[in-house]
Amino acid sequence: MKQDTLEIVKSMKVKTILVSQPEPKMENSPYHDLEERQRVKIDFVPFIHVEEVTSKEVRKQKIDFSQFTAIILTSRNAVDHFFRLAEEMRFKVPDAMKYFCQSEAVAYYLQKYVVYRKRKIYVGKRTFTELSPLIKKYKGEKFLLPSSDKLKPEVRKVLDDLEVNWIEGTFYRTVVSDLSHLRDVYYDILVFFSPSGIQSLFENFPDFKQNNTRIAVFGNSTVKAAEEKGLVCNITAPTPETPSMTMALKKYIDSVNKK
């Protein structure tokens, strides 16, 4: 995108936003607040979706649940599919099992399956690296990491550098969604949270041109994936000033809509 065109796009008002994730179920979602306060329309369309891995496929990975004393959980999907497969494989998760959750949100979601106050649960702040000191403290455990088929490379690196006894289990797959219904729909901002979302955009629309569309991305790996496809990232998070995507969107909209 040429510099003069980029400056024009920067100043264009925002009226519509497409978030490449499912719509939040909670009533007090910050997106709903953003929509009302900024008077913009926000749609939610998952660009990727998750498919189950069968218990037969897990057995082929030679994973024996009874051999592990700790579970590392990086997402709510990881929580759901660990307990789904444990049930399918008739494995009763022992009360003594330790759970290492990447964030408070994941730890809170864990309560769907366990009585929180009666379990050994260790919680990181936000990133996987921030969880590593807790894992290091319990190096004697045998860790199982339930994940998708697209586990971030830095997760493997952190665990290998810690020299802990761990095994990765592919318990679900990340699959590109069919977005053909969006072919003739235009949004002022497209919001992405993973490289898989960027991949989905170009698999669905190989001839996609950014033109006047602003691109919002969350996380360094998503920025990299977008830039590799020739996209200009107009809005990025997290930053010290805008730790969440909704805060980054609000800051940007404030700057262009109030001129």
N, C-alpha and C positions, 0 to 999 in steps of 0.2 A: 504494500500500500504506500503510495507516494506521500511525501511529507505534507504537501498542501491539502491533499485529500484527507489525510489523517486528522489535520487540524479542523477541517469542516465537520468530520464525523464526531470528533470530540465535543463539539458544541451543539450537536443535534439533541433535541429533547427526547426523553424516554417515556413511552406510553405502554409498551407491551414487553413482557419478559417471559421466556420459556426456561423452566428449570428442568434439567434432564434427570429427574428423580421422581419417585412417587410422591403424591401430595401428603404432607404431614397430617397425621390423624388427630393430633392434639389441638384443642380449640384455641389455645393461646400461642399458636405458632408465630414466630417472629415474621414469617412471610405474610401472614394475614395482617399483621400490624403494619408492615411495610406497604402492603397493597392499599390499606385504608388511609394511612397518613400521607403517602406520596401520590395517591390517586393514579396508580398504575394498575394494569391488568396482568396478573401472574397466572400462567398455566403450568401444569406439571405433567410431564410425559416421560416415563422411564426409557432411556436410550439403551439400557441393558437390563436383563433380568436373570434370575438365578434358576438353575435346574438342579434337581436332586441327583446325587450319585447314589447308586444302589448299594445295599449291604454286600451283594455279591462282588461288586467292583472294589469295595473296601477290603474284603478278604483277599482279593488278588494283590492288594498293596501290602499284604502280610502284616496287617495291624491287629494286634491283640489288645483290646482295651484294658484287660486285667493287668497288663505289664506296666501301666503308667500310674504315677502317684500325683501328677499335676497336669492341669490343662491350661494352655495359653489361649486366651480368647481375644481376638482383635476386632470383632464386629458382632452385631446381633445375628447376622446370618450364621456365623461360626457357632454361636450359642444354639440356635435352632437346630442346625444340622448335626451337631454333636449329640444332642439329646434324642433327636429323631433316630439316628443310627444306633445309639445305645439301646433304645427300646426295640428296634427292629432285630437287633442281634442278641436280644434278651440278656443284656448286661446291666446289672443293677449297680449304679454308680455308688461307690462307698461313701459314707458320711465323712470319711477322713480325706477325701480327695481335695486337693488344693486348687484354687482357681486364680489365675493371674490375668486380670482384665486390663486392656489397654487404656480404657477411659472410664470415667464415672458412669457415662451413658450405658456402656456395655455391662458394667457391674450391676447397675440398676435393673437392666433387662434380665439379668441372670435370675432375678427373683421370680420370674415366671416359672422356673423349674426347681429351685431350691429354697429352703427356708434360710434366708440371708444370715440371720444372727447365729445360726447353728453351724455355719460353714467357715472354712478358712479361705477368705477372699482377699486378694491383694490387688490394689488399684493404682494404675499409673495416672498421669495427668492428661496427656492427649496423644503424643506420638509414641511409637514403639520404642524408640531410643530412651524415652523417659521412663518406660517400664523396666528397662534392663537392670537397673540397680536392685530392684526387688527380686528379679530372677536370679541374679548373681548371688544374692544373699542365701538362696536355697539351691545351691549348685548340686547338692546331693540327690535332688529329685529326678525322676524320670518323666520328662515333659512330652506331652502330645500337643501338636499345633494343628487343630482343625482349620482348613483353609479352602479357598477356591482354587481353580486351576491357574489363577493369575496372581499368585502371592508376590508381593513386592520384594524385589531383590534385597533391599536393605534389611528386611526382617531376617532373611537367612544369614546375612552377613553379621548382624548383631548377635544372633544366637551362636553362630560359629566362633565369633571372636570371644564370646563368654566361655567357650569350651564346656558347655553343659551337655548333658545327655538328652537329646531331643530328636523327635521324628515328626515330619510333616505328613499330614493325611489330607488328601484331596477328597472333601466331603460334599462339595457342590461345585457347579460350573457357572461361569459368567458368560452369558450368551447375548449376542447383538439382537435387539428388538427390531421388529418391522415398523418402520416409520413412514411408509409410503403415503399415509394420510396427511403428512405434513409437507408434501412436495410443493404445494402452491401456497403455503402459509408463510407469512413474514413476521419476524419479531425484531424489536429493537435490540434486545439483549438475549444471547444464549448463555446459559449457565452450566458449567461442567465441573464434576468433582473427581474424575478419574481419567486416566489414559484410555480406558475402555469406552468411555463416553465419546471421546474424540474419534476413536476407531469406528464406533457405530455411526457417527455423523457421516464419515466418508465412505463407509461400506454401503450406507443407504443412499447417499447422494455423492457419487464420485466426482461430479462436476461442480460441487459446492464452491461458491465464491463469496468471500466475506462482504465485499462492497460496504454498505453502510451499517452492517450488523456489528454491534459491540460484543466482544467475547469476554465472559467472566470465568475465571478458573480458580480452583481451590487446590493448593499444594504444588510443590516444585515439580513433581513427576507429571502433573497435568499440564503445567506451563510448558515443560519440555516437549510433551506430545503434541500440543497445539502448535508450538513454534516449528516443529519438524514438518508439520503439514502446511506451513506458510501462513498461519493465522497470526494476527496481531492481538495480544492479550491486553485489553483495555482496562480490565478490572481484575485485581489479584488479591487473594487472601490465602492463608492468614498473614497479617502483618501486626507489628506491635500496636498500631493505631486501630486496625480493623481485624480483630482475631476471628471473626465469623464472616460468612459470605453475606448475610443480610446486612451487617454493618458496612461492609465494603460497597454493597449495592446502594445503600442509603446515602453514603458519602458521595458516590458518583452521581446519583440522581439529583441530590442537592446542588451539585456543582453545575449541572447542565439544565435543569428544569426551572431554576429560579432566576435565570438571566433575562 
